[in-house]
Amino acid sequence: MGKQLKRYWGWVDWFVLVLRFLWFMLSIFLILNNGQIQYVGFILSWALLSYAIPQLFYLPGNVKPSLFVWSEIILNWSFNILLMLQVPDAVNHFTISILIIVFLAPKKLFMFLVPIIFIIFPVVVTLIVDQYSITDILLNSSIFFAFGFCFKVFFEQKNRLTTLVASIEEKNKILEHYNHQVEHVTLLEERSRMARELHDTVGHSLTASIVGMDAVRTLIKEDPKQAEQRLIELIQFNRNTLNSFRSTVHEMSMNELKLPLSDILQNVIRDFSEQTGTEINMDIQRVMKNTSESTKLALLRCLQEALTNAKKHGHASYIKVTLTFYEEFIQMIIHDNGSGTDKLIEGFGIHGMRERIEGVRGNLHITSKNGTGTTVRCELPYGRETYGTY
């Protein structure tokens, strides 16, 4: 009966609170401004109890509908009956209470509420106040019962729809994550396949070349002309092998490096933010310039390692990435609000990041302090490569 619902209040809950408070203030005003009411202190105390006790079961994060309904019926209605004995016009105070009770009542309580509202309540009121007929009481009760029930159905449907939308969004995120994993596995399988092809092609070609060169070495003394012909065939064979090797390497090249540097980094940031729930902002300063693929790759790996360390070791909730295009070099700064450390130890990941940055003539600086997070600064020249820049 006292099942607790932990939820935040919406505007309708505050509306109910305002209705109950207005009812309470109206009751107090009626009591204080009616000179015929006896035992004013007792009635005022009962009014306060009839308002405060049910409200204890209807608080933000602590809603107990059944307890609220029964305490409202027992305390509020008994107060109104007590008030009607001295002020017959107070019968109208029941209407707001009926609306709120119907709106909050669990479905299992309706088998009790219907006879109470439409049988017991009208009979009791007509016995106490002769000037009201059962028809009038039933009409007022029906109107506010209908209002409360309509509100109840509307917000139940709204909550179901909100829950359904949230469930669909959650499943979409799971599906996106699954698709990402499938793409990653497919990429790994493709790279593994290409690696096997390289191994088989290069190994077979080198073996054939070695055997052919051994034969040429034997033929040089015995039949120089045949040896020369055989050497020409070996040269052509190796040229064909080299072309095949270049074609395979070209297929294995990272297509993502064909994108602009800002798009590459934004893709990494977006994926990492979605997967970890970390807030990441990227700020691009000055006009973006052409960048070699080796520089793009170095910055990409640096960003991936920095983001991973910020979340894994620093438990950061916010990361800012600043990319600045200077005249002679690119600077990328990654700062997080993680725990930081006064004793930074360069592990395998940072060591690999430093080697990659220095491999393209760049510089890597990492500063960290306990309680203030970590800052990673990469500075690389733009670089030039024979196959083009982007």
N, C-alpha and C positions, 0 to 999 in steps of 0.2 A: 504493500500500500504506500509505503514511503520511498519508492524508488527515486533515486537522485539523478538529475540530469545536469551534467557539467557543460555549460555552454555560455558563450558571450551573449549579452543582451543586444537585441536589435531595437529599431525605433518603436516597434509595436510594444515591446516590454516597457520601454519608458513611457509610452502612451498609457498603458495600464497603470503604471505607478502614479502618473499624474491624475488619472481618473479616481483612483482610490484616495489620493491625498485631497482632491477637491471634495469628494464625498465626506471625508473626515472633517475638513474645515467647515463644510456646510452644516454638518451635524453639530459641531461646536457652536457655530453661529446661531443655529436654531435653539439650542439649549440655553445659551446665555441671553438671548433676546426674547425669551418667552417666560413671562413672570408667573405662569400657572404651573410650571414644572416643579415637582417636589423632589427632594433628595438629589439636588443638583450635583453635589460632589460625587456621590455614588455613580450617577449616570455619566458624568464626565470621565470618571475612572474606567467605567465599562466601555465607553466609546474609544478611549485610548487603547485598551486591551484588544478590542475587536479590530482595531486597525493594525496595531504593532505585531501581535502574535502571528496572524496569517502571513504578514509580510516577511517574517523570519524564514518562511519556507519558499519565498520567492525573491531570491537575491541573485545578482550576477555570479555565475559559476556555481550556484548552489540552488537549483530549482527542484522542489519536491511537490509535484502537482497534486498528488492524492492528499497529502497532509495539508496543503494549502486549501483545497476544496472543502475538506471536512471542518477544518478550523474556521474557515470563512462562514460556513453554514451554521455551525454551533455558536460562534461568538458574535458575528456580524448580525445574523438574523435574530438571535436572542436580544441583542441590543435594540434592533429596530422594533421588535415586538414590545419591548419595554418602553420604548419611546412612543410608540403608537397608542399605548394605554393612556398617555397623557396628551399627546399631540396626534390626532387622527391623520392629519395631512402627511405625516412621516412615512406613509405607506409607499410613496414614490421612491424612497431610498433603496428599496429592494431591487429596482430595475438595473442599476449599475452593477450591483453585486451578482445578479443573474447573468448578465453579459460576460463578466470576467470569469465566473465559475465555469460556464459552458465553454469559453475559449480555452481555458487551461486544463479542463478535466480530461483524464485519460478515457479512452473509449470504454473500458471495462466498468467505469463508474456511471455510465449513462443509464444503465438499467435501474440504478437507484435515484439518479437525478430527475428522470422524467416523472415518476410518481410524486417525488417531493415537490417539484416545481408546479406540476399541473393538478395535483390532488391535495396533498397535505397543506401546502402553502396557501392556496386560495381558501380552503375551508377554515384554517386558523385565522387568516386575516378577516374574513367575513364574520367570524364569531366575535372577534375583538372590536372591529369597527363596523357598525351597522350601516353606515352611509355608503359603503362600497358593496357592489354586487359581485357575485362569482364571475359573471360574464366580463365585467370590467377588469377584474384581476387577471383572468385568463388571457384577455386580449393584450394587456401590457406585458405579461410574462411571455406570451408567444412571440411578440415583436422582438423583445430583447434576447430571448432564447435563439430566435432565428439569426439576429445580428451576430451573436457570439458564435453560433455554429458556422455561419458563413466565413467569419474571420478565421475560425479554426481550420476549415477545409482549405481556404485560400493559402494560409501560411504552411500547412502541411504539404500541399502540392509544391509550393515554392521551395521548401526545404528539400523535398525529394528531387526536384529538378536541379537544385544547387549541388546536391550529393552526386547525382548522376553525371553532371558536367565535370565535377572534380574527379570522379572515377574515370571518365573518358580521358581527361587530360593526363591523369596518372598512367593509364594504359598506353596513351600515345607516347609518353616519355619512355616507358618501358620498351615499346616497340621501336622507337628511335634508337634507344641504347642497343637493342638487339640488332637492328640494322647496321649500326656502327660496328658492333662486334663481328657481324657477318662480313662486312666490307674489310675489316682488319684481317680476319682469318683468310679471306679470299686473296688479299694482297700478299700475305705471308706464303700462302700456297703457290701463288704465281711466282714470287721471288725464289721460292725453293725450286720450282720447276725450271726457271731460267738458270739458276745456279747449277742444277744437274745437267742442263743442256750445255752450259759453258764447260763444265768439267768433262763431259763426254766428248764435246767437239774439240776443245783445246788439247785434251789428253790424247785423243786419237790422232789429231793432226801432228802434234809434236812427235809422237811415236813414229808415225809414218815418215816424217822428215828425217828423224835420226836414222832410221833404217835406210832411207834413200841416200843420205850423205855417207853412210858407211859403205854403201855399194859404189858410190862415186869415187870414194877414196881408193877402193880396190881397183876400179876400172881405169884410174888415171894412168897407171903405169902400163897396164895391159892393152887398153884400147882408149886412148885419149879422145878420139872423136865420139865414141859412144858415151864416154864419161861427160863430155860437153853437152851432148843431147840430153842425157839424164839430168844434168845440172839445170838446164833450161826448163825441163819439166818440173823439177823441184821448186824452182823460183816461181813458176806460174801457180803451182799448187799452194805455196805459202802465201802468195798474193790473194788467192781466192779464200784461203783460210782467214787472212787478216780482214778481208772485207766482211766475211761472215761474222767474225768476232766483233767488229765495229757495229754491225747491224744489231747483234744481240745486246751489246752494251747500251746502244741507243734506246732499245726497247725497255731496258731496265732503269733508265734515267727517271728521276722523279718528275712527273708531269706537273706536280704542284709548284715546282720551282719556276715554272713558266709564268706564274701569276705575279702581280706587283707585290713588293715586300710587305706593304701594309695589309693587303688581303691575306697573305700567308699568315702573318702574325695574328690578325683578327680571327681567322678560322681556328687557330690553336686556342686563343683566349675564349672564344665562344664555346668550343667543345669542352674545355676544362671547366669553365664556369657552370655549364649545364650538368656536367657529370658530378661535380663536387659541391655545388651550391655556393661557391665563393663569388663575392662581388669583385669584378675586375673592370677597371676603366683604362682606356688607352688614349693617350694624348699625342698627336702628331704635330710637331713644330717645324716651321719653315717648309719650303717647297720640296716635295719628294723628287729625288734624282734617280737616274738609272743605276742599277746595282747588279753585280755579277751573281751568278748562281751559287758560287762558292761562298760569297759573303751572305747571301740569303740563307743558305744551309747552316752556316755557323751561327747566325742570329736566331734562326729557328730552334736549333738544338739548345742554345743558351737559354732561350725563353722557356722551353719545355722543362729543362732541368731546374731553373729558378722557380717556376710555378710549383713543380713537384716538391721541392725542398720547403717552400713557404708553407704548403699545406701539410706535408707529412711531418716535418720536424718543428716548424714554427706554429702550426695550428692557426694560420692566419685566416681571418674572415674578410679582409679587404686587401686588394693588391692594385697598385697603380703602375702602369707601364708607360714610359715616356720615350718616344722615338724622335730624335732630332737630327736633321740633315744639315750638317755643317759643310763648308766649302771643300774640305779635304777628307773628311771622315764622317761616319755615321755613329751616333751615340744612342745606346739603348739603356735605360735605367729602369730596373724593376725594384720597387719598394713595397714591402708588406708590413702589416701591423701585427705580425706574429710575436711570439715570446722573445725571440732573439737570444743571443748568447755572448758572454764576454770572452769565451774561449772557443773560437771558431776552429774546427778541425776539418781540413779538406779531405773528404773521402774520395771514393772512386769516381762518383758522379761529377764533383767539382773539378777533380783532376782532369777528367776527360774533357770537360767544358773548357778548361784553361788551355789544354793542348789544341783543341779545335780552333779556339779564338786566335791563339798565337800562331797556328798553322797558316792563317791567312793574314799574317802581319798585324794582328790586332792586340789590344790590351784588355785584361780583365781585372776588375777591382771589386772586392767584396768586403763590406763593413757590416758589423753586427754588434748590437749592444743589448744586454739583458733588459727586457721590458719595453724596448723601443722598436723591435723588429729588425729586419735585415735589408740591406740595399746592395743590389748587384748592378755594376756599371760595365757595359761592354762598349769598346770603341774600336771600329774597324774601318780601314780604307775602303773605298767603293769597289776597287778591283776591276780588272779587265780580262775578258776571256775571248778566245778566238771565235767561239760559236755564238757570240752576241750577248747583249745586256738587255735588261728589262727594267 
